[in-house]
């Protein structure tokens, strides 16, 4: 292990594996408990054991009440910055608490009680945060569905969660267009087998909607009445092992997997990470540029900063186009954010529009210390571009919906370790990450294999899937006994740094050679004219699979697309050798992505292979897939 002499990482990571109960028991002192846990870890409970068994707690109390009582009442808790509505709205901890207490009372009037589910289908507005915290306050289990999700996808989640109440809004906003949510919600309820009794709808001024008599209720009216009547809900005690939320992630069978997060482990792990991993202190301004529909938004827009007594920025806008490629720097400068967490794809978009980083130099970024990237692999050329123009540490880290927080990262608060481009650095305390072969045997350093995590998982990770213990066991714990299967492939180097090279199904088999599409993408992205790329394995009668590279060019390049295609083919041949069989690069205008910025490699592959495919529910713009189909015609 290459270690920074000043970093406490190696010592703490070793201790977390040697004495997990001592380590996490100490971290739990940062949380206000109603009753402390009887056992820090109980191996006899659940699929692999449960954390903080017997502990009683309330998540909302730890996010709001304790800070109001502890002297942060007048500190800003939330800054809502929306270039789409041209507004900035701020809430202090005391103001946010009042809103949450009132809305929690409104939900109680609808009969919502501890253990009931509430589906939240909303845009990135303060009311979404208020709704999540109000659920946590009364012990209800929230399930946030990304706003604007297709009606069919919303219906499957309503059927699985069976919510007592659905919270939604009349519309969401995208650059240049309004997305009407209400017709999608109405359609979802129509096709769902389970019919929620009531919906509370936030009418946004940009586009109102009709309410269904007897079922739908106006959000603002209900809150105003509760406030006027001084109706406020108290915190309901829940067990540390009770669910806080369900977050659905797509399943291979088409039935979504409802990842469960518990109250106690989540509180302890997320609070621990705010300083130890991200280096943020209470009172500082933190920005996570995600959406509440994704796990990153749950952990680091809503919960993490508030557990920690920091100020959270919620941004309703885009990296480019609201109004330009300087949008991120404007937000950081205006609100004096010390750290920012976003997806690599956002930076690739900025790099494409502003390759010289000229917008960065227009803003005062003197408060800004660290950029964190996660969500998909941070390709070295993008990291290098960000480092060069920001002159700040750019930290890649890796985690999953299932884990709820970072598996591998560079712990800034413990003392940062040397950065290696292409690696999210090392396993965080609590995680023993191993690289194994098909027989679950560890493989040597620098050899590709399946990335797995030794059980038990640390606090904050999923204990199970919602009402699907068997499916959880089958999906995550069966293939590699004693381990959690990440479904990612990669290797560790001689220093123990982890390199995540792609999903295990992104490892392609070319004439018996196992090759990483992530490794090839790294080479394509290193070409000076390539802004973004994706490599996928397409069917080949002789070799099984051959790689195909899709490339998006930077603005204003002088070479022709065919010249650049020849360049990148030669580059892969030079760096990986003929074994890669890389002969096909295709220039496209853009890559089809989910709304969180992940490239839809699986769907592109089906199009290339001529297999049947369905429109992914999470797609940002369906037209992008037609463009890919046209670009590939005649090339394969």
N, C-alpha and C positions, 0 to 999 in steps of 0.2 A: 504493500500500500504506500503510494507516494503521499506523504502527509505534510500539510502546512504545520510547522512547529507550533504556531499560535492556535491551531484549531483543536477544539475539544472533541471533534467528531469521533476519532478512532476509539477513544476511551469510553465515550457514551454509547456508541454502537455496540461495542463488546459487552458493556454492562447490561444493555437492554436485552441481549440474547442470553446472557449468563443468569441474570436475575430480573426477568420481565416484571414480576409482581412488585419488586422493590422499585424498579424504574418507573412504572406507570402509576404505582401507588403514590410516589412522590409528585408526579405530574398532576395527579388528581387533586392535590392540595390547592391548585390554582382555581378550582371550581367551588362554588358555594353549594353544599349538599344539604338536603333536608335531613337525610339520614345517611351516614357513610356506608360504603359497601361492607357486607359481612365477609366477602371474599373478593380480593382484587381480581382474581381469575378462578373460575370454577370449571375444571375440565370435564365435569360430568354433565354439564348442560349443553344443549344445542348440538350442532353438527360437529363442532371441534372445540367446544367450550365457550363460555360467555364471560365478558369483562364486567367488573363492578357488580357482581351478583348481590342482590339484596339491597343495593343502594337506592335511595329515593332522592329525586331531583326535579327541577323544572328548567327546561332549556331557555324559555323566554325570560325567566327571572335572571339567568346568567347573562343574557344578551342585553337586557335593558334595566330592570329594577335595581340590580345591585350597583350599577354605575350611577343611576340617579341618586341612590342613597349614599354612594361613596364619593360624591363631589363632582361628578361629570354631568349633572343635570343640564347645564347651559352649554356644554360642548356640542359641536355639530356631530350628529351620528351618521346622517345620510345627506349626500349632495346628489340630487338628480339633475343630470345635465343632458338636455335633449336638443341637439341642433335641428331635429326634425320638427320640433314645435317652437324652436328659438326661445327656450325657457331654461332657467336654472332655479331649482327649488331646494331649499335646505330645511332639515328638521334637526332640532337638538335632541339629545337623549330624552329629555322630559316631554317634549312635544310628540316624539315618536311613541313613547310609552302611553301617553294619553290616547293617541289614535288606535293603538293596538288593544288597549283595555276596552275601548268603546266597541271596536269591531268584534272582539272576542265575545262581548255581551250580546251583540246582534246575532252572532252564530248560535249562542246558547238559546236565544229566543226561538231559533229554528230547530231546537231539540238536539243540537250537536253536543255530544259529550265525549268523555275519555274513550279512546279506542275507535270512535267513528272516523270514517274516511271523508276527506274533502278534496275534490279535484279542482285544481287552480289552472285555468286556461287563459293566460293574460299576457299582455305586452310588458315591456320593461318600464314599468311605472312604479312610483312609491307604494301604491295600493297593493301591488304584488308582494312586496316585502312585508307590509302591514298584515296581509292575509296569512302569510307563512308563519309569522311570529305569533299571530292570534291563535292559530291552530295549536302551535307548541304550548301556548299559555294554558289552554283548556284541555290539553292531553289528546286532542284530535290528531289524526295522522294525515298529513297533507301529501297529495300526489300532484306535482306540477307537470303539466303537459305543455310542451313548447307552443306558444301562441301562434295560431295560424296553421297548426298541424292539420292534415287532411281529416275529414269527418270520420272516415273508416278507422283511422288509427286512434282517434279520440274515442270512438265507440268501443274499441277493444279494451282500452284502458278503463273506461267507465264500467264495462262488464266485469273486468277483473277486480277492480277496487271496490265496486258497489258503494259509491259515495252517498252520504246523506244529503250533501249539498254540493253544487257546482258554482264556482266563482269565475266570472269572466268579464269581458269588456266588449263594447260595441265594435271596436276596431283596433288594429295595430297599424303602425306606420313604417313604410319603407321609402327610400329616396324616390320621389316622384309618384308614389302611389299609396293608396289606402287599402289595407287588407281588412275586409269585413269579417269579423270573428263570429258574429251572431248567427248568420246563415249556416256556418260550419258547425256551430254548437247545436243548432236546431236539427240539422241533418244527422249529427252524431247521436242525439237522443232518440231520433226517429228509428235509426237502424240498430241501436243498442237493445239487447234483451232486457237489461236492467234499466229501469226508469227512475232517475233521481227525482225526489219530491219537489225540490226547490232550486232555483238559480238566483244568484245576486249579480246584477250586471252594472258595471261601471260605464256610464254614458260619457264618452269622450267628446269634447267639443268639435273635433275634426269630422266626425261622422256618428250620428246617433243611430238608434235601432228601435224597432218595435218590441215591446215586451209581451210575452204570452200571459194572458190573464190567468191568475191563480197559481202560476208556476214561477214566473219571473218577477223580481223585485229590484227597485232602483237603489243602488249602492249608496249614493250620496244622501238620499232622503233618509234611509235607515240609520246611517251614521249620525246625521244631524239630529235626529230624534233622540238617539241614545246619548249623545253629548249633552243635549239640552236637558234631558232627564237625569243627567249624571249617572247613567247606568254603566258601570265598569266591572269587568270580570277579574276575579282574583286568579292567581296561579294555582293550577291543579297539580298536586304531587303525583308523579309517575315513577315507576321503577326504572332504574338505569337500563334494564334490558327490554323495556317497552319500546315499540317502534315510534320514532319521531316522524319518519316519512317513508314513502315508497317512490322510487324513481324508475321509470320503465326504460329498459334498453332493448334494442331489437333482438329477437331470438331467431335461431336458425329455422325453427318450425313455423315461423310466421306469428306464433303466439308470443307477445312481448314478455320479457322477464322483468318482474317487479322486484328490483333490488331494495332490500329493507335496510334502513339505517336506524340504529338504536339511539336512545337519548344519552346515556352515560359515556359510552366509549367515544361517541362522536364529539361530545363536549370536550373531553380530555385531550383527544388527539388533535382536533382542529385548533383549540386554544394553544396547545404546545407548539404547533407549527408556525403560528403567526410571528413569534420572535425567533425561535430556534432555526427555522428554515428560511423565512422571508426577511428576518432582520428588522421587522417593524415594531416600533414601541407604542404603548398606549398613548393616545392623544395625537399621533401622526396621521397623515392622510394617505390612504391606500386605495389603489384603483385596480379592480379586476374587470377587464373588458370582455366579459362573457355575457351569457344570458341566463336568466333563472331557470330556463328549460333544461339546462345541462347541469351536470354535477358540479362543475367548476363554479357556476353561479350560486348554487346552494351553499357550497363550502366557503366561498371567498368573496361573494357580493353580500350575502345575507348574514351568515353565521359567524365566520372567523373574525372579521374586523370588529363585530359587535361584542363577541365574547371577550375580545382583547381590549375593549375600550378605545378603539381607533375610530377614524372617520372613514366611511365607505363611499366611494363614488359609484353611482349607477348611471351608465351612459346609454342613451337611446340614440344611436347614430352608427356610422360605419367608419372604417379606417380611411376610405377615400370617398369622395362624392358628397360629404356633409361638412363643409362644402368642397374640400380638396384634400390632398395627401398630407396636409399639415394638421388635420383634425386631432390626432392623438397628442401632438406636441402642444397644441392650444389648450387641451384639457389639463395636461400635466402642469403646464405653466400657470394657467389661471387658478387652479385649485391647490397648487403646491404639493402635488403627490410625491411621496418619497420613493415609492415602488409601484411598478405596473406589471400586471400579469395578463398575457393575451396568447393567441394562437400564432404559430409560425406563419400560417397562411395570410394573416393580416399584414405581416411584415413583407411577405412576398408581393402583396398587392401594392403596398407603399413603395417598395423598391422598384417595381415595374413603372409606376407613375413618376417617381422622383429618384431616378438612379443616382443622382449626385448628392442626395440628402440635403438639397438647398432649403427645404422647409424647416428642417431641424434647426438650422442656424438662425431662423427668424424669431425663435422663442427663447425666453429665459427659463432654462431647465436647471437652475442652480440648486433647487431643492431635491432634484431627482437623483436617486442613488443606483437603483438596480432595475433591470428589465428581466422578467421571468417569462419563459415560453413553455407551453405544453399544449397537448391536444392531438398532436401528431408529431412525427419525427422532425426535429429542427435541423434542416440541412445545413452543413457547414458554410456554404457561400452566403446564405441569408444571415447566419449568426455573425460571420465576418463583416458583412455590410453594416449590420446594426452596431457592432463594436467600433468599427472605424468611424462612423458618423456620430454616434452618441458619446463615444469616449467614456463609456460606463461598462460595468460588468453585464454581460448578457448570459443568463443562466437558463439552460434547458433543464426541464425535469419531467419525469414520466410517472403517470398514474392512470387509474381507470375509474369508471363509474362505480364499479364494485368495491374499490378500496376507499373511495371518498376523499382520499388525500394522497400525498406523494409517496410512491414506492422508492424511487431513486431520484436523488437531487443533490444539490450542492448547498450545504447548510450555512447560509450567510451569517445567521446569528451565532452559530458555534465557532465561526472562523472559516471563511471560504477556503475550499481546496483548489488546487490548480485546475483550470478549465481544459478539457480536451474536446475539441470540436467533434461533433458526431456522437458524443456520449452525454447522457443526463447525469453523469458522475457516479455516485455510489448509493448503496442501499441505505435508506433512512433507519434510524433507531426503531427497533421493533420488527424490522423485516430481515429475514435471512433469505437472500435471493440466490438461487442456484441455477446453473445451466446443465441440463440433463439430456440424455439420449432417450430413444423410445422405450428403453427398459428401466427408466428412472435412475440410471447411473450417472453421476456427475462426469462431465467431459473436461478435458484439459483446457487451460487458458488459451484464448484466441481461436477456439473451435466453436463453430455454430451448433446450437442446439435449442431445445425448448426452454424458455425462461419460466421458472416455477418459484413459488414462495413456500418456505417450510411452515407447516402448521404448528401452533396456532397463529392465525393472522393477528396483527396488533389491534388495539382499540380503534374504532372508527370504520373498520372494514365490514363488509356485509356478513351478518350472522346466517342469513338464509335469503331465499326468494319468497315473496308474499304468497303464503299458503301453498308453497311448492317445495317442501324440504327434499323430496326425492329428486326432483328436477335439478335442484341446486347441487345436490350430491353428485349427480350424474354429469352435470355441466362443468363442475369445477374441481371435484375432489376424488374422482374415481380413476381417471387415466394415469395419474402419477400418485400412487398411494403415499399418504403423509404430507402431500403438498397441495397447494392451490395452483391450478393451471391458469396461467395468464393468457394463453393463446397467442403469445408473442414469441418471436424467435430472435436470437441474437447470441452474443458471446460476452465473456469478461476478458479484459486484457491482463497482463502480468501484474498490474497494480490493483486489480480488483474493480476497475472501472467497468460499468455495464454499457454495452452497446446494443440498443434495441433496433433491429434491422427490419422489422415489419411483422405483420400478423403471420402466424404459422402458415396460413394459406397464401401469403405473399412470397413464400419461398418456392421458387419454380425449379422444376426438375428438367434440365436440358441434357438429353442423352446420358442420364445417370448422374449428372453433376448437380448438386444442390446449390443454387445460386440465389442471392438475396436481391430482390428488386430495389430495396433501400440503398444497397451499395451502388447499384447502377444509377439510381436517381442522383446520388451524390456526385457522380462523375458528370452526368448531363448538366446538373446545376452549376458545375464549376466553369462551364463555357461562358465567356463574358457577355454573350448576346442572349442567353437563356434566362428568362425571368422565373419560370416555374416549369415543373415537369412531373410526369408520372410514368412509371414503367410497369407493365403487366405481362404475365406469361400468356401467350395465346396458343391454341391447339396447333400441333404440327404432326402430320402423319408419320414422319421419320423420327424426329427427336422427342416426341411427346409434347414438349412445349418449347416455344422460342420467345425471346423477349421482344416487346414492341414498346418504343418510347414515344410518348406524346410530349411535345414541347410548346411552350408559350414564349414568344419573343418579347424582349424589352421594347419600350417605345423608341422609335427613331433609329433602329439599327440600319446600317448601310448595306450589309450583305443580303443576298436573296435567301428566302426560306430553304431552297434546295441546297444551297451552299452550306448553310448552317447544319442542315440535316446530315450532309456528308461529313462535316467536321465532327459532329458528336458521335457518329458511328465509328469514325477513326479513333476518337478519344477513348471510347469504351474498349476498343480492340487493343489500344496501346496500354491502358491501365489494367484491364482484366484478362486480356489475351483472347485468342480465338475461341477458347472454351465457352465464352459467354454466348457465342453465336448471335451477336447483336448486329443485325443488318438493317433494321427498319426503324427509322425515326420519322414521325409525322408532325408537321407544324399545325397547331390549332389556335383558334382565337382566344379560347379560355378552356379551363377544365371544369367539368361538372362537379359541384360541391354540395355538401350539406350546409345548413344554415350556420353550423358552428365552424365551417371552413374545412371539413375533412373531404378529401378527394374521393369520389365514388368509384374507387378502383374496381370493385366487384361487378358493378353494373356495366362499366366500360368493357370489362373483360367478356361479359356475356354478349354484348353487342358485337365485339370483335370475333368471338367464337361462333356467332350465328345462333346462340342459344336463346330460348324464350326468356324474357325479363319483364319485370313490373316496375312501374315508376316508384322510386323510393320516396317514402312519406316525408323524409327530412330534406328533400332537395331544395336548393335555393331558387333555381330557375330551370324548369323542365326543358326549355328550348335548348339548353346547353347539350343535352343528350342527342338531339336531332343534329346539331352541328358536328358532334363527334362521329355520328353515323355517316354523315356526308363526307367528312374528312377521310374516313377509313375506306370508303367505297373505292374500289379500283387499286387500293394500295396493298391489300392482304392477299 
